[in-house]
């Protein structure tokens, strides 16, 4: 269902697939899945679940997350930029397809992003 691939943030429709396609251009990213996360200010905001390439795993994840955000800001509209980035293996089906419904549930369980002054 492609309607689940749309994130509505502050009244703007964001295609999670388009955000993923841009993020795949980042040299440290092996796999990525972007889903909606509840957001107190915007309703929903993009949340990226990332598997890093093996050579990158030893580096500081906080630094890599900041680098991904900087990369995102240079490649996409500001409201598309994921406000949360989480690292780890992505859940997959037996055929290797990423199980986005599990990631959506995980993002929802994390609770809404709190309003900030930034």
MMTF fields as JSON, N, C-alpha, C and O atoms, coordinates in Angstrom:
{
  "mmtfVersion": "1.0.0",
  "mmtfProducer": "UNKNOWN",
  "numBonds": 471,
  "numAtoms": 472,
  "numGroups": 118,
  "numChains": 1,
  "numModels": 1,
  "chainsPerModel": [1],
  "groupsPerChain": [118],
  "chainIdList": ["A"],
  "bondAtomList": [4, 2, 8, 6, 12, 10, 16, 14, 20, 18, 24, 22, 28, 26, 32, 30, 36, 34, 40, 38, 44, 42, 48, 46, 52, 50, 56, 54, 60, 58, 64, 62, 68, 66, 72, 70, 76, 74, 80, 78, 84, 82, 88, 86, 92, 90, 96, 94, 100, 98, 104, 102, 108, 106, 112, 110, 116, 114, 120, 118, 124, 122, 128, 126, 132, 130, 136, 134, 140, 138, 144, 142, 148, 146, 152, 150, 156, 154, 160, 158, 164, 162, 168, 166, 172, 170, 176, 174, 180, 178, 184, 182, 188, 186, 192, 190, 196, 194, 200, 198, 204, 202, 208, 206, 212, 210, 216, 214, 220, 218, 224, 222, 228, 226, 232, 230, 236, 234, 240, 238, 244, 242, 248, 246, 252, 250, 256, 254, 260, 258, 264, 262, 268, 266, 272, 270, 276, 274, 280, 278, 284, 282, 288, 286, 292, 290, 296, 294, 300, 298, 304, 302, 308, 306, 312, 310, 316, 314, 320, 318, 324, 322, 328, 326, 332, 330, 336, 334, 340, 338, 344, 342, 348, 346, 352, 350, 356, 354, 360, 358, 364, 362, 368, 366, 372, 370, 376, 374, 380, 378, 384, 382, 388, 386, 392, 390, 396, 394, 400, 398, 404, 402, 408, 406, 412, 410, 416, 414, 420, 418, 424, 422, 428, 426, 432, 430, 436, 434, 440, 438, 444, 442, 448, 446, 452, 450, 456, 454, 460, 458, 464, 462, 468, 466],
  "bondOrderList": [1, 1, 1, 1, 1, 1, 1, 1, 1, 1, 1, 1, 1, 1, 1, 1, 1, 1, 1, 1, 1, 1, 1, 1, 1, 1, 1, 1, 1, 1, 1, 1, 1, 1, 1, 1, 1, 1, 1, 1, 1, 1, 1, 1, 1, 1, 1, 1, 1, 1, 1, 1, 1, 1, 1, 1, 1, 1, 1, 1, 1, 1, 1, 1, 1, 1, 1, 1, 1, 1, 1, 1, 1, 1, 1, 1, 1, 1, 1, 1, 1, 1, 1, 1, 1, 1, 1, 1, 1, 1, 1, 1, 1, 1, 1, 1, 1, 1, 1, 1, 1, 1, 1, 1, 1, 1, 1, 1, 1, 1, 1, 1, 1, 1, 1, 1, 1],
  "groupList": [{"groupName": "UNK", "atomNameList": ["N", "CA", "C", "O"], "elementList": ["N", "C", "C", "O"], "formalChargeList": [0, 0, 0, 0], "bondAtomList": [1, 0, 2, 1, 3, 2], "bondOrderList": [1, 1, 2], "singleLetterCode": "X", "chemCompType": "L-PEPTIDE LINKING"}],
  "groupTypeList": [0, 0, 0, 0, 0, 0, 0, 0, 0, 0, 0, 0, 0, 0, 0, 0, 0, 0, 0, 0, 0, 0, 0, 0, 0, 0, 0, 0, 0, 0, 0, 0, 0, 0, 0, 0, 0, 0, 0, 0, 0, 0, 0, 0, 0, 0, 0, 0, 0, 0, 0, 0, 0, 0, 0, 0, 0, 0, 0, 0, 0, 0, 0, 0, 0, 0, 0, 0, 0, 0, 0, 0, 0, 0, 0, 0, 0, 0, 0, 0, 0, 0, 0, 0, 0, 0, 0, 0, 0, 0, 0, 0, 0, 0, 0, 0, 0, 0, 0, 0, 0, 0, 0, 0, 0, 0, 0, 0, 0, 0, 0, 0, 0, 0, 0, 0, 0, 0],
  "groupIdList": [1, 2, 3, 4, 5, 6, 7, 8, 9, 10, 11, 12, 13, 14, 15, 16, 17, 18, 19, 20, 21, 22, 23, 24, 25, 26, 27, 28, 29, 30, 31, 32, 33, 34, 35, 36, 37, 38, 39, 40, 41, 42, 43, 44, 45, 46, 47, 48, 49, 50, 51, 52, 53, 54, 55, 56, 57, 58, 59, 60, 61, 62, 63, 64, 65, 66, 67, 68, 69, 70, 71, 72, 73, 74, 75, 76, 77, 78, 79, 80, 81, 82, 83, 84, 85, 86, 87, 88, 89, 90, 91, 92, 93, 94, 95, 96, 97, 98, 99, 100, 101, 102, 103, 104, 105, 106, 107, 108, 109, 110, 111, 112, 113, 114, 115, 116, 117, 118],
  "secStructList": [7, 4, 4, 4, 4, 3, 3, 3, 3, 6, 6, 3, 3, 3, 3, 2, 2, 2, 2, 2, 2, 2, 2, 6, 6, 1, 6, 6, 3, 3, 3, 3, 3, 3, 3, 3, 3, 3, 3, 6, 6, 6, 3, 3, 3, 3, 3, 3, 3, 3, 3, 3, 7, 4, 4, 4, 6, 6, 1, 7, 2, 2, 2, 2, 2, 2, 2, 2, 2, 2, 2, 2, 2, 2, 2, 1, 7, 4, 4, 4, 1, 7, 1, 3, 3, 3, 3, 1, 7, 7, 7, 5, 7, 6, 6, 1, 7, 5, 7, 2, 2, 2, 2, 2, 2, 2, 2, 2, 2, 6, 7, 7, 5, 7, 7, 7, 7, 7],
  "xCoordList": [0.845, 0.0, 0.886, 1.548, 0.885, 1.754, 1.344, 2.17, 0.098, -0.321, 0.439, 0.607, 0.896, 1.676, 3.099, 3.815, 3.513, 4.842, 4.854, 5.893, 3.692, 3.595, 3.633, 2.898, 4.503, 4.605, 4.015, 4.409, 3.073, 2.457, 3.031, 2.717, 3.877, 4.585, 4.229, 4.594, 3.515, 3.124, 2.282, 2.365, 1.471, 0.614, 1.292, 0.64, 2.575, 3.321, 3.409, 3.679, 3.18, 3.321, 4.767, 5.343, 5.339, 6.717, 6.703, 6.133, 7.326, 7.448, 8.649, 9.788, 8.387, 9.497, 10.43, 11.633, 9.886, 10.696, 11.68, 12.836, 11.227, 12.129, 13.237, 14.392, 12.889, 13.896, 14.909, 16.114, 14.422, 15.317, 16.267, 17.46, 15.732, 16.567, 17.711, 18.82, 17.449, 18.507, 19.496, 20.708, 18.983, 19.866, 20.777, 21.897, 20.3, 21.136, 22.393, 23.344, 22.408, 23.587, 24.69, 25.832, 24.354, 25.355, 26.346, 25.931, 27.645, 28.647, 28.683, 29.221, 28.134, 28.183, 26.976, 26.985, 25.931, 24.666, 24.631, 24.805, 24.401, 24.206, 22.723, 22.345, 21.881, 20.427, 19.757, 20.27, 18.595, 17.849, 16.358, 15.927, 15.589, 14.137, 13.645, 14.035, 12.787, 12.261, 10.771, 10.023, 10.35, 8.943, 8.53, 9.368, 7.228, 6.707, 6.881, 6.653, 7.291, 7.334, 6.447, 6.514, 5.615, 4.784, 5.657, 6.761, 5.137, 5.877, 4.899, 3.89, 5.192, 4.273, 4.016, 2.906, 5.033, 4.878, 4.316, 3.463, 4.776, 4.44, 3.455, 3.107, 3.005, 2.099, 2.898, 2.795, 3.697, 4.615, 5.926, 5.953, 7.0, 8.28, 9.012, 8.798, 9.883, 10.627, 11.595, 12.28, 11.629, 12.508, 13.246, 12.612, 14.581, 15.376, 15.976, 16.587, 15.788, 16.444, 17.539, 17.264, 18.772, 19.932, 20.801, 21.082, 21.223, 22.278, 23.5, 23.464, 24.578, 25.805, 26.604, 26.48, 27.426, 28.332, 29.326, 29.687, 29.771, 30.656, 31.886, 32.283, 32.484, 33.69, 33.407, 34.327, 32.148, 31.783, 31.379, 31.38, 31.036, 30.479, 31.361, 30.851, 32.654, 33.565, 33.555, 34.01, 33.044, 33.064, 31.973, 31.08, 32.061, 31.105, 29.745, 29.635, 28.716, 27.391, 26.826, 26.136, 27.104, 26.615, 27.189, 26.478, 28.471, 29.114, 28.513, 28.261, 28.283, 27.692, 26.276, 25.891, 25.495, 24.133, 24.173, 23.371, 25.1, 25.23, 25.624, 25.137, 26.512, 26.943, 25.771, 25.626, 24.941, 23.764, 22.798, 22.233, 22.608, 21.718, 22.264, 21.513, 23.561, 24.194, 24.048, 23.702, 24.314, 24.164, 22.722, 22.481, 21.765, 20.343, 19.958, 19.258, 20.415, 20.081, 20.611, 20.033, 21.712, 22.279, 21.585, 21.757, 20.803, 20.228, 18.702, 18.146, 18.019, 16.551, 15.962, 16.656, 14.664, 14.016, 14.122, 14.146, 14.185, 14.394, 13.367, 13.72, 12.099, 11.061, 11.142, 10.475, 11.946, 12.16, 13.233, 13.248, 14.127, 15.283, 14.817, 14.049, 15.273, 14.883, 15.277, 16.403, 14.33, 14.6, 15.168, 15.689, 15.067, 15.629, 16.337, 15.847, 17.496, 18.247, 18.631, 19.22, 18.288, 18.608, 19.405, 19.14, 20.382, 21.265, 21.008, 20.661, 21.19, 21.054, 20.542, 20.206, 20.481, 19.955, 18.46, 17.733, 18.012, 16.598, 15.865, 16.402, 14.637, 13.869, 13.468, 13.034, 13.623, 13.326, 12.488, 12.464, 11.807, 11.059, 12.054, 13.245, 11.559, 12.409, 13.015, 14.072, 12.338, 12.842, 13.731, 14.182, 13.984, 14.907, 14.289, 15.009, 12.96, 12.296, 12.214, 11.888, 12.517, 12.462, 11.014, 10.113, 10.8, 9.455, 9.164, 9.364, 8.685, 8.438, 7.369, 7.411, 6.413, 5.348, 5.922, 5.419, 6.962, 7.601, 8.343, 8.358, 8.954, 9.66, 8.673, 8.942, 7.515, 6.475, 6.016, 5.849, 5.815, 5.378, 6.452, 6.136, 7.71, 8.815, 8.886, 9.082, 8.727, 8.759, 7.605, 7.761, 6.449, 5.281, 5.5, 5.148, 6.086, 6.376, 7.343, 7.266, 8.246, 9.219, 8.546, 9.123, 7.325, 6.606, 6.943, 7.856, 6.192, 6.385, 7.669, 8.133, 8.216, 9.323, 8.753, 7.677, 9.461, 8.991, 9.272, 10.207, 8.451, 8.684, 10.03, 10.435, 10.702, 11.962, 11.961, 11.143, 12.851, 12.938, 13.808, 13.942, 14.4, 15.292, 14.521, 15.12],
  "yCoordList": [-1.186, 0.0, 1.243, 1.552, 1.941, 3.109, 4.284, 5.155, 4.333, 5.445, 5.424, 6.465, 4.253, 4.15, 4.665, 4.895, 4.848, 5.382, 6.904, 7.519, 7.52, 8.98, 9.415, 8.896, 10.376, 10.974, 12.372, 13.14, 12.707, 14.034, 14.845, 14.611, 15.803, 16.609, 18.078, 18.685, 18.641, 20.042, 20.326, 21.415, 19.362, 19.535, 19.213, 19.226, 18.926, 18.585, 17.068, 16.361, 16.578, 15.149, 14.843, 15.488, 13.856, 13.449, 11.979, 11.14, 11.673, 10.28, 9.648, 10.058, 8.651, 7.984, 7.312, 7.216, 6.851, 6.193, 7.188, 6.843, 8.425, 9.442, 9.795, 9.958, 9.912, 10.212, 9.065, 9.304, 7.829, 6.663, 6.679, 6.414, 6.992, 7.01, 8.01, 7.746, 9.151, 10.145, 9.633, 9.746, 9.069, 8.584, 7.452, 7.308, 6.647, 5.562, 6.102, 5.352, 7.388, 7.998, 8.282, 8.544, 8.233, 8.502, 7.34, 6.182, 7.628, 6.555, 5.583, 4.486, 5.943, 5.052, 4.125, 3.176, 4.392, 3.658, 2.421, 2.502, 1.276, 0.021, -0.158, -0.437, 0.006, -0.113, 0.978, 1.408, 1.418, 2.441, 2.246, 1.828, 2.557, 2.57, 3.791, 4.014, 4.577, 5.796, 5.611, 5.22, 5.898, 5.779, 7.032, 7.854, 7.162, 8.289, 8.022, 6.911, 9.065, 9.01, 10.139, 11.25, 9.878, 10.956, 12.143, 11.968, 13.35, 14.569, 15.575, 15.9, 16.071, 16.997, 18.263, 18.794, 18.747, 20.002, 19.806, 20.581, 18.791, 18.636, 17.505, 17.298, 16.781, 15.644, 14.371, 13.419, 14.367, 13.264, 13.87, 14.984, 13.128, 13.544, 12.3, 11.207, 12.462, 11.316, 10.753, 11.493, 9.432, 8.711, 7.661, 6.834, 7.693, 6.776, 5.662, 5.908, 4.442, 3.277, 2.874, 2.62, 2.818, 2.68, 1.491, 1.272, 0.726, -0.263, 0.316, 0.626, 0.454, 1.014, -0.054, -1.246, 0.39, -0.527, -1.07, -0.362, -2.321, -2.945, -2.111, -2.092, -1.438, -0.646, 0.553, 1.103, 0.958, 2.165, 1.85, 2.744, 0.602, 0.243, 0.622, 0.852, 0.69, 0.986, 2.467, 2.833, 3.3, 4.738, 5.121, 4.33, 6.324, 6.851, 7.077, 7.846, 6.405, 6.509, 7.92, 8.358, 8.635, 10.008, 10.869, 11.684, 10.686, 11.449, 11.074, 11.943, 9.78, 9.323, 9.88, 10.31, 9.88, 10.433, 11.908, 12.358, 12.662, 14.084, 14.264, 15.172, 13.392, 13.454, 13.151, 13.79, 12.177, 11.836, 13.023, 13.329, 13.69, 14.858, 15.985, 16.614, 16.234, 17.287, 16.96, 17.827, 15.702, 15.237, 15.444, 15.934, 15.067, 15.191, 16.643, 16.945, 17.54, 18.96, 19.53, 20.469, 18.964, 19.46, 18.874, 19.385, 17.811, 17.09, 17.146, 16.795, 17.585, 17.525, 18.711, 19.377, 18.971, 20.061, 19.814, 18.67, 20.886, 20.794, 19.886, 19.114, 19.979, 19.188, 17.698, 16.888, 17.324, 15.914, 15.282, 14.064, 16.09, 15.578, 14.78, 15.295, 13.521, 12.734, 13.449, 13.924, 13.513, 14.16, 13.153, 13.541, 11.863, 10.799, 9.799, 9.467, 9.322, 8.295, 7.21, 7.496, 5.961, 4.824, 3.808, 3.593, 3.187, 2.243, 0.817, 0.57, -0.115, -1.524, -2.287, -1.691, -3.607, -4.412, -4.153, -3.965, -4.146, -3.919, -5.258, -6.239, -5.308, -6.565, -6.881, -6.003, -8.156, -8.55, -9.819, -10.613, -9.98, -11.21, -12.292, -12.024, -13.503, -14.611, -14.347, -14.882, -13.518, -13.206, -11.965, -11.541, -11.384, -10.258, -8.878, -7.882, -8.803, -7.5, -6.866, -7.537, -5.563, -4.856, -4.796, -4.441, -5.144, -5.147, -3.774, -3.545, -2.875, -1.502, -1.426, -0.54, -2.345, -2.276, -2.442, -1.837, -3.249, -3.411, -2.137, -1.764, -1.478, -0.224, 0.894, 1.733, 0.9, 1.896, 1.719, 2.692, 0.456, 0.169, 0.586, 1.13, 0.337, 0.713, 2.239, 2.748, 2.958, 4.427, 4.963, 5.933, 4.327, 4.755, 4.491, 5.317, 3.33, 2.971, 3.952, 4.187, 4.52, 5.473, 6.738, 7.5, 6.94, 8.131, 9.327, 9.28, 10.399, 11.571, 12.324, 12.364, 12.914, 13.843, 15.057, 15.539, 15.544, 16.705, 17.991, 18.066, 18.993, 20.303, 20.837, 20.66, 21.484, 22.129, 23.547, 23.892, 24.339, 25.723, 25.853, 26.948, 24.765, 24.819, 24.911, 24.966],
  "zCoordList": [0.0, 0.0, 0.0, 0.991, -1.12, -1.279, -0.4, -0.129, 0.051, 0.912, 2.235, 2.871, 2.649, 3.885, 3.688, 4.663, 2.428, 2.14, 2.148, 1.909, 2.425, 2.495, 3.958, 4.798, 4.239, 5.572, 5.453, 4.576, 6.328, 6.29, 7.443, 8.61, 7.088, 8.08, 7.882, 6.875, 8.848, 8.747, 7.52, 6.953, 7.101, 5.931, 4.608, 3.564, 4.633, 3.414, 3.274, 4.244, 2.065, 1.8, 1.421, 0.545, 2.091, 1.844, 1.436, 2.134, 0.311, -0.119, 0.575, 0.358, 1.409, 2.102, 1.094, 1.333, -0.022, -1.051, -1.671, -1.915, -1.927, -2.482, -1.498, -1.892, -0.216, 0.806, 0.871, 0.95, 0.836, 0.855, -0.34, -0.194, -1.528, -2.735, -2.609, -3.073, -1.988, -1.771, -0.726, -0.91, 0.369, 1.433, 0.957, 1.448, -0.001, -0.533, -1.222, -1.441, -1.563, -2.185, -1.159, -1.536, 0.129, 1.17, 1.212, 1.225, 1.233, 1.147, 2.327, 2.184, 3.477, 4.646, 4.738, 5.523, 3.941, 4.077, 3.187, 1.971, 3.821, 3.101, 2.795, 1.658, 3.826, 3.673, 4.491, 5.524, 4.006, 4.742, 4.507, 3.433, 5.53, 5.425, 6.192, 7.337, 5.553, 6.169, 6.419, 5.523, 7.646, 8.034, 8.802, 9.172, 9.032, 9.808, 11.294, 11.773, 12.017, 13.478, 13.983, 13.458, 14.992, 15.534, 15.958, 16.475, 15.726, 16.048, 16.635, 16.009, 17.838, 18.513, 17.708, 17.722, 17.01, 16.278, 14.877, 14.445, 14.163, 12.749, 12.456, 11.294, 13.447, 13.216, 13.0, 13.773, 11.939, 11.651, 11.161, 10.639, 11.334, 10.758, 10.274, 10.8, 9.265, 8.755, 9.796, 10.501, 9.869, 10.789, 9.952, 9.296, 9.975, 9.156, 10.006, 11.046, 9.54, 10.124, 9.138, 7.966, 9.617, 8.738, 9.134, 10.313, 8.123, 8.298, 7.598, 6.408, 8.356, 7.798, 7.062, 7.345, 6.114, 5.429, 6.458, 7.398, 6.291, 7.285, 7.646, 8.811, 6.705, 6.975, 7.877, 8.481, 7.971, 8.716, 10.149, 10.995, 10.441, 11.752, 12.932, 14.029, 12.734, 13.838, 14.224, 15.308, 13.349, 13.626, 14.616, 14.918, 15.103, 16.073, 15.408, 14.453, 15.916, 15.309, 15.386, 14.465, 16.463, 16.585, 15.459, 14.87, 15.168, 14.093, 12.741, 11.907, 12.527, 11.27, 11.131, 10.044, 12.215, 12.181, 11.796, 10.977, 12.382, 12.048, 10.589, 9.916, 10.099, 8.707, 7.767, 6.725, 8.139, 7.327, 7.291, 6.241, 8.43, 8.482, 7.6, 6.855, 7.685, 6.878, 5.392, 4.59, 5.032, 3.66, 3.196, 2.093, 4.05, 3.721, 3.469, 2.503, 4.337, 4.178, 2.864, 2.314, 2.359, 1.1, -0.127, -1.233, 0.052, -1.09, -1.197, -2.238, -0.129, -0.14, 0.613, 1.382, 0.383, 1.133, 2.636, 3.089, 3.388, 4.841, 5.529, 6.42, 5.115, 5.785, 5.446, 6.09, 4.448, 4.119, 4.995, 5.168, 5.548, 6.287, 7.509, 8.32, 7.651, 8.824, 10.117, 10.265, 11.039, 12.325, 13.331, 14.376, 13.01, 13.851, 12.945, 11.865, 13.399, 12.673, 13.681, 14.723, 13.354, 14.216, 13.409, 12.226, 14.06, 13.39, 13.854, 15.009, 12.919, 13.242, 12.038, 11.014, 12.158, 11.049, 10.868, 11.843, 9.618, 9.324, 9.282, 8.768, 9.82, 9.775, 8.334, 7.587, 7.959, 6.58, 6.535, 7.476, 5.416, 5.163, 4.741, 4.578, 4.569, 4.136, 2.755, 2.422, 1.956, 0.616, 0.599, -0.465, 1.764, 1.851, 1.736, 1.67, 1.712, 1.623, 3.022, 4.001, 3.094, 4.379, 4.861, 4.1, 6.12, 6.709, 7.326, 8.519, 6.465, 6.913, 7.992, 8.845, 7.964, 8.973, 10.385, 11.332, 10.527, 11.839, 12.244, 13.418, 11.269, 11.558, 11.893, 12.753, 11.199, 11.529, 12.974, 13.709, 13.37, 14.742, 15.745, 16.803, 15.418, 16.306, 16.455, 17.558, 15.352, 15.394, 16.229, 16.97, 16.105, 16.881, 18.37, 19.212, 18.688, 20.089, 20.745, 21.951, 19.962, 20.503, 21.019, 21.795, 20.573, 21.011, 20.143, 19.318, 20.344, 19.494, 19.818, 20.957, 18.773, 18.979, 19.683, 19.33, 20.66, 21.424, 20.658, 19.86, 20.915, 20.304, 20.762, 21.911, 19.85, 20.225, 19.676, 18.823, 20.154, 19.695, 18.462, 17.916, 18.015, 16.862, 15.573, 14.499]
}
